[in-house]
Amino acid sequence: MSIDVKICGIKTPEAIDAAVKGGAKMLGFVFFDKSPRNITRDEARDLLARVPQGILKVALMVGPDDDQADSIARQLPFDLIQLHGSESVERVAELKAITGLPAMKAIGIAGPGDIARAHAYEEVCERILLDAKPPKDAALPGGNALSFDWNLIAGEKWRKPWLLAGGLTAENLAEAVKTSGADFVDVSSGVEDAPGRKSVEKIRAFLDLAQSLS
C-alpha cells in the first residue's frame, strides 16, 4: 500500500499534469490574497478543467465570509473545502451548509493541546489536516516549510481520515510517515523551487517516493 498524496497550491497546467501523472489523490487550489499560491476564480476554472475524474479538487480558504465561500462553491466544480484559518467548529458547520460541500479543517500542531483541539473538529469535518503551527508573526497559516514534532501524533487514534502536512519534502517523507503513522500527506512548499512556483521534477520525485512507501 502506497502513501496517498495531496499536492496543494497548484497554479499551472504543468503542475497539474505532473501531479495527475504521478498519482496524486487530491489537488489543492488556494484562494487567499496573501499567499504566493493564490489564484483567481478564472484561473481556477481553467486549471480544474484539466483534472480528471477520480482526483479530489480542494478549495483552500482562510476565514472566508459567506459570499466568498458561496461563490467559489457555486461557480467552480470543487469536491471539498479546506479551511485554514481560525474557523470554529460552529463556523465550519455553517460553511458546509453554505457551500454544500464536505470540509477539511487544518489545525496547527505544536503541543498536546492542539491535538485535543483537532479532535473537536471531527464532529463536523469529513477530514482533518494536521499542519505545523505557524510562527506568531507569519503572514500565512500554512505553506511555511515548517514541520512539527511528529512524535506528538504517533499512535493517536482518529475517527475521521486525516492528512499530515508541514514542511514535507522527498528528503523527510519516509521518516515523517514512519514516525507519525500517516497514510495520506499534503505537500506544497516541499515541491517548489520558490514560494508559489511548483517544480515538475520535485512533484514527480515526491509522488514516486510516496508510492514506494507503506
C-alpha positions as CSV (number, residue, x, y, z in Angstrom):
1,M,0.0,0.0,0.0
2,S,1.4,3.4,-1.0
3,I,1.1,6.7,0.7
4,D,-1.7,8.9,-0.7
5,V,-0.7,12.5,-1.6
6,K,-2.4,15.9,-1.9
7,I,-0.5,18.5,-3.9
8,C,-1.5,21.9,-2.6
9,G,-1.1,25.4,-4.1
10,I,-1.4,24.4,-7.7
11,K,-1.1,27.3,-10.1
12,T,0.0,25.9,-13.5
13,P,-1.2,23.3,-16.1
14,E,2.3,21.7,-15.9
15,A,2.0,21.2,-12.1
16,I,-1.5,19.6,-12.6
17,D,-0.3,17.3,-15.3
18,A,2.7,16.2,-13.3
19,A,0.5,15.6,-10.2
20,V,-2.0,13.6,-12.2
21,K,0.5,11.5,-14.0
22,G,2.3,10.8,-10.7
23,G,-0.8,9.5,-9.0
24,A,-1.8,12.4,-6.6
25,K,-5.2,11.7,-5.0
26,M,-6.0,15.4,-4.2
27,L,-5.2,18.7,-5.7
28,G,-5.5,21.9,-3.7
29,F,-6.2,25.4,-5.0
30,V,-5.6,28.5,-2.8
31,F,-8.0,31.4,-2.6
32,F,-6.1,33.7,-0.1
33,D,-4.7,37.1,-1.3
34,K,-1.7,37.0,0.9
35,S,-0.4,33.7,-0.4
36,P,2.1,33.4,-3.3
37,R,-0.1,30.4,-4.3
38,N,-3.3,32.5,-4.6
39,I,-5.2,32.2,-7.9
40,T,-8.3,33.9,-9.3
41,R,-11.6,32.1,-10.0
42,D,-11.0,32.4,-13.7
43,E,-7.5,30.8,-13.4
44,A,-9.0,28.1,-11.2
45,R,-11.7,27.3,-13.8
46,D,-9.1,26.7,-16.4
47,L,-7.0,24.6,-14.2
48,L,-9.8,22.5,-12.8
49,A,-10.8,21.6,-16.4
50,R,-7.5,19.6,-16.6
51,V,-8.2,17.5,-13.6
52,P,-9.7,14.0,-14.5
53,Q,-12.4,12.3,-12.6
54,G,-11.3,10.4,-9.5
55,I,-9.0,13.1,-8.2
56,L,-10.5,15.3,-5.5
57,K,-10.4,19.0,-6.1
58,V,-10.0,21.1,-2.9
59,A,-10.7,24.8,-2.5
60,L,-8.4,26.2,0.3
61,M,-9.8,29.3,2.0
62,V,-8.7,31.2,5.1
63,G,-11.5,32.6,7.2
64,P,-13.9,33.1,4.3
65,D,-17.0,35.1,4.6
66,D,-20.3,33.7,3.4
67,D,-20.1,35.4,0.0
68,Q,-16.6,34.1,-0.8
69,A,-17.4,30.6,0.2
70,D,-20.7,30.5,-1.6
71,S,-19.4,32.0,-4.9
72,I,-16.4,29.7,-5.0
73,A,-18.5,26.6,-4.4
74,R,-21.3,27.7,-6.8
75,Q,-19.0,28.9,-9.7
76,L,-16.3,26.1,-9.6
77,P,-16.5,22.3,-9.5
78,F,-14.8,21.6,-6.2
79,D,-15.3,18.4,-4.2
80,L,-14.1,19.7,-0.8
81,I,-13.4,22.9,1.1
82,Q,-10.2,23.2,3.2
83,L,-10.4,25.8,5.9
84,H,-7.1,27.1,7.0
85,G,-8.0,30.0,9.3
86,S,-9.3,30.3,12.9
87,E,-12.7,28.9,12.0
88,S,-14.6,27.5,15.0
89,V,-16.4,24.1,14.9
90,E,-19.6,26.1,14.5
91,R,-18.3,28.2,11.7
92,V,-17.1,25.0,9.8
93,A,-20.6,23.7,10.1
94,E,-22.0,26.9,8.7
95,L,-19.6,26.9,5.8
96,K,-20.5,23.4,5.0
97,A,-24.2,24.3,4.8
98,I,-23.4,27.4,2.7
99,T,-21.3,25.5,0.1
100,G,-23.0,22.2,0.2
101,L,-19.5,20.6,0.3
102,P,-17.7,18.4,2.8
103,A,-14.9,20.1,4.8
104,M,-11.3,19.5,5.8
105,K,-10.1,21.6,8.7
106,A,-6.4,22.4,9.0
107,I,-5.1,22.5,12.6
108,G,-1.7,23.9,13.6
109,I,0.1,21.4,15.9
110,A,2.7,22.5,18.4
111,G,1.7,20.5,21.6
112,P,-0.8,18.1,23.1
113,G,-3.5,20.8,23.5
114,D,-3.5,21.3,19.7
115,I,-4.2,17.6,19.2
116,A,-7.2,17.8,21.6
117,R,-8.5,20.8,19.6
118,A,-8.1,18.9,16.4
119,H,-10.3,16.1,17.7
120,A,-13.1,18.5,18.4
121,Y,-13.4,19.2,14.6
122,E,-14.1,15.5,13.9
123,E,-17.7,16.3,14.9
124,V,-18.2,18.3,11.8
125,C,-15.4,17.6,9.3
126,E,-15.0,14.8,6.9
127,R,-11.2,15.1,7.1
128,I,-8.6,16.7,9.4
129,L,-5.3,18.2,8.2
130,L,-2.5,18.3,10.8
131,D,0.0,21.0,10.0
132,A,2.8,22.9,11.7
133,K,1.6,25.8,13.8
134,P,2.9,29.0,12.0
135,P,5.1,31.5,13.8
136,K,3.3,34.3,15.6
137,D,4.4,36.9,13.0
138,A,3.7,34.6,10.0
139,A,1.6,36.1,7.2
140,L,0.5,32.6,6.1
141,P,-1.4,30.0,8.2
142,G,0.4,27.2,6.2
143,G,2.8,26.6,3.4
144,N,5.7,27.9,5.6
145,A,8.0,25.0,5.0
146,L,7.9,24.2,8.8
147,S,7.4,20.7,10.3
148,F,6.2,19.9,13.8
149,D,7.2,17.1,16.1
150,W,5.6,14.0,14.5
151,N,6.0,12.1,17.8
152,L,3.1,14.2,19.1
153,I,0.7,12.2,16.9
154,A,2.4,8.9,16.9
155,G,-0.2,6.2,17.8
156,E,-3.0,8.8,18.0
157,K,-6.4,7.4,17.1
158,W,-8.7,9.4,14.8
159,R,-12.4,8.9,14.0
160,K,-12.1,10.7,10.7
161,P,-9.5,10.4,7.9
162,W,-6.5,12.7,8.4
163,L,-3.6,14.1,6.4
164,L,-0.1,15.1,7.6
165,A,1.2,18.4,6.4
166,G,4.0,20.8,7.3
167,G,7.5,21.0,5.7
168,L,7.3,17.7,4.0
169,T,9.8,17.0,1.2
170,A,11.2,14.0,-0.6
171,E,14.1,14.0,1.9
172,N,12.0,13.7,5.1
173,L,8.8,11.9,3.8
174,A,9.8,8.4,4.8
175,E,10.7,9.5,8.3
176,A,7.5,11.5,8.7
177,V,5.3,8.6,7.6
178,K,7.2,6.1,9.8
179,T,7.0,8.4,12.9
180,S,3.5,9.8,12.6
181,G,1.7,6.8,11.1
182,A,0.3,8.9,8.3
183,D,-1.1,7.2,5.2
184,F,-2.1,10.5,3.5
185,V,0.2,13.5,3.2
186,D,-0.2,17.1,2.0
187,V,2.8,18.8,0.3
188,S,3.1,22.4,-1.0
189,S,6.4,24.2,-0.4
190,G,8.3,20.9,-0.5
191,V,7.7,20.6,-4.2
192,E,8.5,24.2,-5.1
193,D,11.6,25.9,-6.5
194,A,10.4,29.2,-4.9
195,P,7.3,30.2,-3.0
196,G,4.3,29.6,-5.3
197,R,6.4,28.1,-8.1
198,K,5.9,24.4,-8.3
199,S,8.7,22.1,-9.7
200,V,7.5,19.4,-12.0
201,E,10.7,17.4,-11.2
202,K,10.1,17.7,-7.4
203,I,6.4,16.7,-7.8
204,R,7.4,13.6,-9.7
205,A,10.1,12.7,-7.2
206,F,7.8,13.2,-4.2
207,L,5.0,11.1,-5.7
208,D,7.4,8.4,-6.8
209,L,8.7,8.1,-3.3
210,A,5.2,8.1,-1.8
211,Q,4.2,5.2,-4.0
212,S,7.2,3.2,-2.8
213,L,6.4,3.6,0.9
214,S,3.9,1.6,3.0
